[in-house]
Amino acid sequence: MDMDMELKSFIKVWVLAITCLCYCYYVAARLPKGTLRLLSILPVIYIFIVLPTNLTSPNLCGPTAFFLAWLANFKLLLFSFDQAPLSPLPPKLFHFISLACLPIQLKQKTHVHTNPSPHFMPRSLLLAIKTFVLVLLFHIYSYRQFMHPYVILVLYCLHVYLHVELVLAISAVPARALFGFEIEPQFNEPYLATSLQDFWGRRWNLMVTSILRPTVYYPVHQFSKRLFGPTWASLPAVIATFWVSGLMHEVIYFYLTRVSPTWEVTWFFILHGICVAIEVVLKKVVKDRWQLHRAISGPLAVTFAGVTAFWLFFPQITRNRVDEQVIRECSILLNFIKHKVSSFFIA
């Protein structure tokens, strides 16, 4: 893969994406909400689905697919019907572009978000430590041939968490630095989860949670209330939300592998959706009469997520050697940075 050509393609993709969002801001936003605005935005949604196919590097294609084909498209669907986060229309174009294609959610003064865990150290220091651990992982990968496959998969679980959190944090920097946006946390220390519901709903990749609630969970919940009543309406809504998340991960996996879907990652999320629904039922039945201590339920939830990831989440990645390509590209980048830093101090 020619990295110069890949970077040029990456720039072209994002120039076209920003151009499309300018059209949405100046043209589509002037149309009445509903079907007419949706029809005007459908070509943009199609373009955002196609754009990631122009990239082959997983480190560029993966985030681009996530930001455009998933987050931006779902936000534009909500925008068609005058719903947040793009409505009401931001006063400035670049605010609109940032909200549309970056993994950010603005803090609302009247909005009570999930209670973030109190940090035992400043967030910037915590991110620095996570960056160091991620860099350390790339050095450990040099000895993969001496490791048991299960040990490698454990490292991959840690890698996915650190890599995704750091990519999202870096992507949010322009919105914080240029516009002074106050942003909701993107992750909330998922290793401290007390249950699967806590892990997925309040800790892991909260940008996905924030976009799936208005696009999938709330509509299905409203419909289910008429069929099952308010007590159990959350169950089909939870499963539907995880199903859609699985399908979108399947789409991203297609961009990364360029092979036909095997649906393993979709079943990963369906399984977790069913388990979260069961957890919701059990909490309704037993209420406060009995519950596992968080010192037990937390490790059980995180372990279950890891074990099922070994089974269903990673096979499509490892089978198509995407993991090796990610490690190779990141190692090249780290060596380049190391060389530049060394040259700077020598000079």
Salt bridges, closest charged atoms under 4 A:
ASP82 OD1 - ARG37 NH1 3.22
GLU165 OE2 - ARG123 NH2 3.82
GLU165 OE1 - LYS130 NZ 3.02
GLU184 OE2 - HIS113 ND1 3.80
GLU189 OE2 - HIS119 ND1 3.73
GLU189 OE1 - LYS130 NZ 2.88
ASP198 OD1 - ARG202 NE 3.10
ASP198 OD2 - ARG203 NE 2.76
GLU264 OE2 - ARG319 NH2 2.90
GLU279 OE2 - LYS283 NZ 2.88
GLU324 OE2 - ARG321 NH1 2.99
